[in-house]
Amino acid sequence: MNDKYDINYRSIILRLLRNILVYTLIIHIAAAAFCYFIGWRNTYLYGNSLVWGGVIVFALGLMSAFGGRQSTQLGVSNPVLIAQHLATSKKQKDPDKISGYKFLILSSVAGILTILSGLYIQTL
């Protein structure tokens, strides 16, 4: 078996979980700073800012996954040039499928966790 193509899924998942926790913590700190500077001092308003922060992060992740950048980067509407560009970009794609959707996965899970924690904090 060729060790060059072996994938260590455990390290990928652990790194992904660590990054999700770090992004969620950053969102919580940003929401706390926003609430402090605006003057929102109760838990309901802090939970509300967490919900909106989670929605924004989740939306950014979705926009990153569904953005059509190939045709806009060329700056032309020639279908032959677009087809050539797509053919060369497919050859240069990373074989690891998780890395292509890393930001989508991170922002989606961090956004959902932030929304759930905001809803929980609002009930306190």
C-alpha positions as CSV (number, residue, x, y, z in Angstrom):
1,M,0.0,0.0,0.0
2,N,1.3,3.4,-0.9
3,D,1.7,5.6,2.2
4,K,1.7,8.8,0.1
5,Y,-2.1,8.6,-0.5
6,D,-3.1,7.3,3.0
7,I,-5.4,9.8,4.7
8,N,-5.5,10.2,8.4
9,Y,-9.2,10.8,9.0
10,R,-8.8,11.1,12.8
11,S,-6.4,14.1,12.5
12,I,-8.7,15.7,9.9
13,I,-11.7,15.4,12.2
14,L,-9.9,16.6,15.3
15,R,-8.5,19.6,13.4
16,L,-12.0,20.3,12.1
17,L,-13.5,20.1,15.6
18,R,-10.8,22.4,17.0
19,N,-11.4,25.0,14.3
20,I,-15.1,24.8,14.9
21,L,-14.7,25.5,18.6
22,V,-12.2,28.3,17.9
23,Y,-14.6,30.0,15.4
24,T,-17.6,29.6,17.8
25,L,-15.5,31.1,20.6
26,I,-14.6,34.1,18.4
27,I,-18.2,34.6,17.5
28,H,-19.2,34.6,21.2
29,I,-16.4,37.1,22.0
30,A,-17.4,39.4,19.1
31,A,-21.1,39.3,20.2
32,A,-20.1,40.1,23.8
33,A,-18.0,43.0,22.7
34,F,-20.8,44.2,20.4
35,C,-23.3,44.0,23.3
36,Y,-20.9,45.8,25.7
37,F,-20.3,48.7,23.4
38,I,-23.9,49.1,22.4
39,G,-25.0,49.0,26.0
40,W,-27.0,45.7,26.0
41,R,-26.3,44.3,29.5
42,N,-28.9,41.5,30.0
43,T,-28.8,37.9,28.8
44,Y,-31.8,38.1,26.5
45,L,-30.1,40.7,24.3
46,Y,-26.8,38.9,24.4
47,G,-28.6,35.7,23.2
48,N,-30.2,37.8,20.5
49,S,-26.8,39.0,19.3
50,L,-25.5,35.4,19.3
51,V,-28.5,34.3,17.2
52,W,-27.9,37.1,14.6
53,G,-24.1,36.5,14.6
54,G,-24.7,32.8,14.0
55,V,-27.1,33.6,11.1
56,I,-24.5,35.9,9.6
57,V,-21.7,33.4,9.8
58,F,-24.0,30.6,8.4
59,A,-25.0,32.8,5.5
60,L,-21.3,33.7,4.7
61,G,-20.5,30.0,4.6
62,L,-23.4,29.3,2.2
63,M,-22.4,32.2,0.0
64,S,-18.8,30.9,-0.2
65,A,-20.0,27.5,-1.4
66,F,-22.5,28.7,-4.0
67,G,-20.6,31.6,-5.5
68,G,-19.9,31.4,-9.2
69,R,-16.4,32.8,-9.5
70,Q,-15.2,31.1,-12.7
71,S,-17.0,33.3,-15.2
72,T,-16.6,36.5,-13.3
73,Q,-12.8,36.0,-13.0
74,L,-12.4,35.8,-16.7
75,G,-14.1,39.1,-17.4
76,V,-15.4,37.8,-20.8
77,S,-18.5,36.0,-21.9
78,N,-16.8,33.8,-24.5
79,P,-18.0,30.2,-23.8
80,V,-14.8,28.7,-25.3
81,L,-12.6,30.6,-22.8
82,I,-14.9,29.7,-20.0
83,A,-14.8,26.0,-21.0
84,Q,-11.0,26.0,-21.2
85,H,-10.7,27.7,-17.8
86,L,-13.0,25.1,-16.2
87,A,-11.1,22.3,-17.8
88,T,-7.8,23.5,-16.5
89,S,-9.2,24.3,-13.0
90,K,-10.7,20.8,-12.7
91,K,-7.2,19.3,-13.3
92,Q,-5.7,21.4,-10.5
93,K,-8.3,20.6,-7.9
94,D,-7.2,19.2,-4.6
95,P,-8.1,15.5,-4.3
96,D,-9.1,16.0,-0.7
97,K,-12.8,16.8,-0.9
98,I,-13.0,18.1,2.7
99,S,-10.6,20.9,2.0
100,G,-12.7,22.3,-0.8
101,Y,-15.7,22.8,1.5
102,K,-13.8,23.5,4.7
103,F,-15.1,27.1,5.2
104,L,-18.7,25.9,4.4
105,I,-18.4,23.1,7.0
106,L,-16.8,25.3,9.6
107,S,-19.1,28.3,9.2
108,S,-22.2,26.1,9.1
109,V,-21.5,24.1,12.2
110,A,-20.1,27.2,14.1
111,G,-23.2,29.2,13.0
112,I,-25.6,26.5,14.1
113,L,-23.8,26.1,17.5
114,T,-23.9,29.8,18.0
115,I,-27.6,30.1,17.1
116,L,-28.4,27.2,19.5
117,S,-26.4,28.7,22.3
118,G,-28.0,32.1,21.7
119,L,-31.5,30.5,21.9
120,Y,-30.5,28.7,25.1
121,I,-29.1,31.9,26.7
122,Q,-32.3,33.8,25.8
123,T,-34.3,31.2,27.8
124,L,-32.3,31.8,31.0
